């Protein structure tokens, strides 16, 4: 005790807390420890552990290239012996897509409205930009993405899908305008052939091969072909993320290639150097199962 200090002052200096630890609180703490005991760690055994700011990503998109679709010709229209004639028929019946260029589409509403002029080529470039903006293709390993970019990447893929869906709707509207012309082209092309060599179906159902019956049959057939052509399957976009293994980040070819790609895109050097961290940790006792 310091000279001249009162006994009560010394007692105050030695007090640890502002409040006394009451028995009830002690019992509550003991009960909590009983319910959630601290985990024992086996410090005699050590594990290699690591953290990564990078993940593998697999991205696929289907049913967005529509202009390259070709109509499946019914057997009645391709049942001709001459190979050159079959080729000419197939090349002619590429309509109704061949005369349509870029299509105006819109997504969102109000202040969030976006408008685009799109075709198959536009989507090819948009998909490439999406991947280039957010991911890194590492030869012999695969495509990777920064974990912090996943949310933005997912939002970008949803936007891409919305544009495809809007494109399909707009394209159907454009195509409907050419339905009548398409049906007439089929009738004009095949009426003479069917008049000279009626399809077996007409005789099977005892239908006379009159010009009226042939035109009616061809119109129904062309209508079905057209409906099949504009019956677009919905776009399918899939994104699969996988963690990078410790063996991979210990491979210089992988790490050096990724760092070079990021540096080329102007990523901060401190981010590049903090992509991976490794170390050791003690496992919980009895956590290994044989």
Buried (B, 14 or more C-beta within 10 A) or exposed (E): EEEEEEEEEEEEEEEEEEEEEEEEEEEEEEEEEEEEEEEEEBEEEEEEEEEBBBBBBEBEBEEBBBBEBEBEBEEBBEEEEEEEEBEEBBEEBBBBBEEBEEBEBEBEEEEEEEEBEBBBEBBEEBBEEBBEEBBBEBEEBBBBBBBEBBEEBBEBBEBBBBBBBBBBEBBEEBBEEBBEEBBBBBBEBBBEBBEEEBBEEBEEEEBEBEEEBBBEBBBEBBBEBBEEBBEBEEBEBEBEBEEBEEEBBEEEEBBEBBBEBBEEEEBEEEEBEEBBEEEEEEBEEEEEEE
